[in-house]
Amino acid sequence: MSNHTLHTPETAGWRALLTRAASDVDLELEQPVEDYLTRLLMRQIGRPTTRHEGLERGFALNFMADGTDQGLDDIAEQCLLFAGLFPEQAAEQMMPVSYFVRLGQDAYRRHADASGDSLYALVGARFVKLMDVLQSLRDLDTECFCLDALSAYEQWQQTGSAHAYRVLRALTGSVPAHCPDGSTPN
């Protein structure tokens, strides 16, 4: 993976949006993770097949098809995009966001092991936080959330998502009963 970051108006715009979205979920992205997420968004957004290609080709089948580590980076990235930017697409296919979280984390971990690139291990470890940033990005400057109350509750319970917790509180006006690990998000 290249360590060179282009500084263009497009990357500056994505960085500003990511910084604002990260601030909304009380998170400061590490520079390598922010660089990675910026490059991912620049590569993927606007591709006509981004929204459905992962569901149509079956992530798990691709992930386990031949036992090799080929394409793990693509699977990991598509899982992050689905979980973060298109959670309603998962709901339409009756697939919980937690499916994409588990699969994406595992694909990032396996890709880090195969490639020797610690960035992928870091992104995999921060998967839920990055999903929260991307969902917050979706919710910027809008009156509605990308999650409904039931999806937010399920996502919070299954992944510990701080963004889902905030959405749930905003939609219901109440404090949810408990978190999966017994803690309460900020």
matplotlib code that plots the C-alpha trace (Angstrom):
import matplotlib.pyplot as plt

x = [0.0, 1.3, 2.1, 1.7, -1.3, -2.5, -3.6, -6.4, -9.6, -11.4, -9.3, -9.6, -13.3, -13.5, -11.1, -13.3, -16.4, -14.7, -13.4, -16.9, -18.5, -15.8, -16.4, -20.1, -19.3, -16.6, -13.8, -10.5, -9.2, -5.6, -3.8, -3.2, -6.8, -8.1, -5.9, -7.2, -10.8, -10.3, -8.8, -11.5, -14.3, -12.5, -12.2, -15.7, -18.2, -19.8, -19.1, -22.5, -22.2, -21.1, -24.5, -25.5, -22.5, -21.5, -25.0, -25.4, -22.2, -22.5, -19.7, -19.4, -19.2, -16.4, -14.7, -14.6, -14.7, -11.2, -9.5, -7.0, -6.5, -7.2, -9.7, -9.8, -9.2, -12.1, -14.4, -13.3, -13.9, -17.3, -18.3, -17.2, -19.1, -22.3, -22.2, -21.3, -22.9, -25.7, -27.1, -30.6, -29.5, -28.6, -32.0, -33.7, -31.9, -32.7, -29.1, -28.1, -25.3, -23.5, -23.0, -21.0, -19.1, -18.0, -17.1, -15.3, -13.3, -12.2, -11.4, -9.2, -7.5, -6.8, -5.6, -3.3, -1.8, -1.4, 0.0, 2.0, 0.4, -0.5, -2.8, -5.4, -5.2, -5.8, -8.7, -10.2, -9.8, -11.5, -14.2, -17.2, -15.9, -15.3, -18.8, -20.0, -18.1, -19.6, -23.1, -22.6, -21.4, -24.7, -26.6, -24.8, -27.1, -30.2, -33.3, -33.4, -31.1, -29.9, -31.1, -34.6, -35.1, -35.3, -32.2, -30.4, -31.3, -30.2, -26.9, -26.1, -26.8, -24.9, -21.9, -21.7, -22.1, -22.0, -23.7, -26.6, -26.9, -27.1, -29.7, -31.7, -31.7, -32.6, -35.5, -37.0, -36.1, -35.1, -32.0, -31.7, -31.5, -28.0, -25.1, -23.7, -20.6, -22.4, -21.1, -22.8, -21.4, -20.5]
y = [0.0, 3.4, 5.8, 8.8, 10.9, 13.2, 16.6, 17.7, 19.6, 16.3, 14.7, 17.9, 17.8, 14.1, 14.7, 17.7, 15.5, 12.6, 14.9, 16.4, 13.0, 11.6, 14.6, 13.8, 10.3, 11.7, 10.0, 11.2, 9.1, 8.2, 9.7, 6.3, 5.3, 8.6, 8.4, 4.9, 5.9, 8.9, 6.8, 4.2, 6.8, 8.4, 5.0, 3.6, 6.5, 7.0, 3.5, 2.4, -1.1, -0.2, -0.4, -3.9, -5.8, -7.3, -8.6, -10.0, -11.9, -13.2, -12.0, -15.2, -17.4, -15.2, -15.1, -18.9, -20.1, -21.4, -20.9, -18.4, -14.8, -13.3, -10.5, -10.1, -6.4, -6.0, -8.0, -6.1, -2.8, -3.7, -4.9, -1.5, 0.4, -1.7, -1.4, 2.3, 3.8, 1.4, -0.2, 0.0, -2.2, -4.9, -4.6, -4.9, -8.2, -9.3, -9.3, -7.7, -5.1, -7.3, -9.9, -7.3, -6.2, -9.8, -10.6, -7.3, -7.6, -11.1, -10.2, -7.2, -9.4, -12.1, -9.6, -8.0, -11.4, -12.3, -9.0, -8.1, -4.6, -3.6, -0.8, -3.5, -4.9, -1.4, -0.8, -4.2, -3.4, 0.0, -1.4, -0.5, 3.0, 3.5, 2.2, 4.8, 7.5, 6.5, 6.3, 9.7, 11.0, 9.8, 11.7, 15.0, 17.9, 15.9, 15.6, 11.8, 9.0, 6.2, 3.8, 3.3, 2.6, -1.1, -1.3, 1.1, -1.1, -4.3, -2.7, -1.3, -4.6, -6.7, -4.5, -1.9, 0.9, 4.3, 5.9, 3.4, 4.2, 7.9, 7.3, 5.1, 7.8, 10.5, 8.5, 7.2, 9.9, 7.3, 5.6, 2.0, -0.7, -2.1, -2.5, -5.9, -5.6, -4.0, -0.5, 2.6, 4.4, 8.1]
z = [0.0, -0.9, 1.9, -0.5, 0.0, -2.8, -1.6, -4.0, -3.5, -3.6, -0.8, 1.2, 0.9, 2.0, 4.9, 6.1, 5.9, 7.7, 10.4, 11.0, 11.0, 13.4, 15.7, 15.7, 17.2, 19.5, 17.6, 16.3, 13.4, 13.4, 10.4, 8.6, 9.1, 7.9, 4.8, 4.1, 4.6, 2.3, -0.4, 0.0, -0.4, -3.4, -5.1, -4.3, -4.2, -7.6, -8.8, -10.1, -8.6, -5.1, -3.5, -4.6, -5.8, -2.4, -1.8, -5.3, -5.4, -1.8, 0.5, 2.5, -0.6, -2.1, 1.3, 1.7, -1.9, -2.5, 0.9, -0.5, 0.7, -2.7, -2.8, 1.0, 0.7, -1.6, 0.6, 3.7, 2.0, 0.6, 4.1, 5.6, 2.9, 3.4, 7.1, 7.1, 4.1, 3.1, 6.2, 4.7, 1.8, 4.3, 6.0, 2.7, 2.1, 5.7, 6.6, 9.9, 9.8, 12.4, 9.5, 7.6, 10.7, 11.6, 8.0, 7.4, 10.6, 9.8, 6.2, 7.3, 9.9, 7.4, 4.8, 7.3, 8.1, 4.4, 3.3, 6.4, 6.3, 9.8, 8.5, 7.7, 11.2, 12.6, 10.3, 11.2, 14.9, 14.4, 12.1, 14.3, 14.9, 11.2, 10.5, 13.0, 11.3, 7.9, 9.2, 10.9, 7.5, 6.0, 8.7, 8.3, 7.5, 7.4, 9.5, 9.4, 10.3, 8.0, 10.8, 12.1, 15.8, 15.5, 13.3, 15.7, 18.6, 16.9, 15.7, 19.1, 20.8, 18.3, 17.7, 20.5, 18.0, 19.7, 16.6, 16.8, 20.5, 19.8, 17.1, 19.3, 22.1, 19.6, 18.0, 21.3, 23.7, 26.3, 27.5, 26.3, 29.0, 28.5, 26.2, 24.9, 27.1, 30.1, 29.4, 28.2, 25.1, 25.5]

ax = plt.figure().add_subplot(projection="3d")
ax.plot(x, y, z, "-o")
ax.set_aspect("equal")
plt.show()
